[in-house]
Amino acid sequence: MRPVDLARPHGLSTQAVRNYEDAGIIPPAHRGRTGYRHYTDTHAAGLEAYLALVPAFGHPTGRRIMQAVTGGRLDEALECIDDGHALLARDRSTLRTVEAALPHLGATTPEAVAGRQAPYSIGELARHLALDPATLRTWERGGVLTPPRDARGHRRYLAQDVRDAELAHLLRRGGQRLGTIATVLGELRDAGSLEALVRALEGWRRDLTSRGTAQLHAAGRLSAYLNALDRSAGTG
C-alpha cells in the first residue's frame, strides 16, 4: 500500500508515516524500482499499535516500546510496559489512600481544634501528632509542610498547616512516599479546600480509568503487531 493509504485512516500526513519509519517505530518500507515506498499489513499493524500506545503510556514510552519491538528487543519493550503498569498501580494506590484519609482528616482537624492552640510551635504540633519534631523538619525539607516563620524565625503552624500535617501523617502511615505526599498536599493547597480536592480526585480517578482502558486496548494492538512481525519473518 502507498504511504497515503497507511496515513489516511488515522488522519495522519504521509510525512508523519515517513517520520515514524525513519525513527524505527515501524519497519523500513519496501522500495520499488522507482524508489517509492510500499507498505504492508505489518506496517499498518505497527502504526495502529503505536497510536494505541500513546494514550496508554505517553509519547516517549510509546516510542521506546515500538522501537524496541520493531528492532527485535522484546524484553526491553516488555520492561517499559511493566513500568507503565506499575506506575498506574502506584497512582491507584495513592488515590485510594488519599480518599480513605479525607474523612479522617475532616474529623481530626476541625477549626475548633486548631483554634484552641493555633498557632502551634513545632514542639506543640509534634506532641499533637505523637511525632518527633525532627520528623516535621524532614517533612518541611521534602516540601510536605510549608509553615510560616515569626519575627524570630520560629515555625508557627497555622490551621492550614495543622490540616496538612494531619493528612501527611495519615498518608505516611499508609506507606506513601514524601514526594507523593508533597504532591497531594500541593494539590490541596492549590484547590483551597477539601471539597475542591475531592473534585480533583474524581477527575484523577477518571484519568486512571482512561489510562487503564487505553493500556488494555494497546496490549491487543501490540499483540497483533507482534503476530504480524512473526508472519512477515516466516514468509521473508
C-alpha positions, 0 to 999 in steps of 0.5 A: 500500500502507498504511504497515503493509504497507511496515513489516511485512516488515522488522519495522519500526513504521509510525512508523519508515516515517513517520520515514524519509519525513519525513527524505527517505530515501524519497519523500513518500507519496501522500495520499488524500482522507482524508489517509492515506498510500499507498505504492508499489513505489518506496517499498518499493524505497527502504526495502529499499535503505536497510536494505541500506545500513546494514550496508554503510556505517553509519547516517549514510552510509546516510542521506546516500546515500538522501537524496541519491538520493531528492532527485535528487543522484546524484553526491553519493550516488555520492561517499559510496559511493566513500568507503565503498569506499575506506575498506574498501580502506584497512582491507584494506590495513592488515590485510594489512600488519599480518599480513605484519609479525607474523612479522617482528616475532616474529623481530626482537624476541625477549626475548633481544634486548631483554634484552641492552640493555633498557632502551634510551635513545632514542639506543640504540633509534634506532641499533637501528632505523637511525632518527633519534631525532627520528623516535621523538619524532614517533612518541611525539607521534602516540601510536605509542610510549608509553615510560616516563620515569626519575627524570630524565625520560629515555625508557627503552624497555622490551621492550614498547616495543622490540616496538612500535617494531619493528612501527611501523617495519615498518608505516611502511615499508609506507606506513601512516599514524601514526594507523593505526599508533597504532591497531594498536599500541593494539590490541596493547597492549590484547590483551597479546600477539601471539597475542591480536592475531592473534585480533583480526585474524581477527575484523577480517578477518571484519568486512571480509568482512561489510562487503564482502558487505553493500556488494555486496548494497546496490549491487543494492538501490540499483540497483533503487531507482534503476530504480524512481525512473526508472519512477515519473518516466516514468509521473508 
